Amino acid sequence: MAANSESIDSPCVRNCCLNTDDICLGCFRSLYEIINWAQADDTLRREYLNNADKRRSRQKRPMALATYSGRANETIT
């Protein structure tokens, strides 16, 4: 792996919050992927991004989107 590869930007959105599976709810990378991002080469970074995209697509509609749809104060039953 090439150290300090910088051609693929980090997907970090500065909204770090890990769920019980150690997946960031902001960028959907695993804690392992976050820790190893700086040392990863572009091939590995693409793999991390692909993993994050798969996790994101499996998620239900994020709570943050409720704010934008005008449903932030709606009671969930």
NORBELVEN-V542179 format. One record per pair of residues at least 24 apart in sequence whose ideal C-beta (glycine too) atoms are under 10 Angstrom apart, sorted by sequence separation. I is the first residue (numbers start at 0). GAP is how many residues later the second one is. If there is no record, write none. Layout:
# NORBELVEN-V542179
i=(I/I)
gap=(GAP/GAP)
This chain:
# NORBELVEN-V542179
i=(9/27/11/26/27/29/10/27/28/9/27/9/22/23/26/27/7/22/26/27/24/27/23/24/27/4/5/7/22/4/7/22/3/4/6/7/10/20/24/0/2/3/4/6/7/9/2/3/4/5/7/8/18/22/25/1/2/3/4/7/10/24/0/1/2/4/6/7/9/10/24/25/0/1/4/5/9/24/0/1/4/7/8/18/0/1/7/10/0/1/10/0/0/10/14)
gap=(24/24/25/25/25/25/26/26/26/27/27/28/28/28/28/28/29/29/29/29/30/30/31/31/31/32/32/32/32/33/33/33/34/34/34/34/34/34/34/35/35/35/35/35/35/35/36/36/36/36/36/36/36/36/36/37/37/37/37/37/37/37/38/38/38/38/38/38/38/38/38/38/39/39/39/39/39/39/40/40/40/40/40/40/41/41/41/41/42/42/42/43/44/45/49)
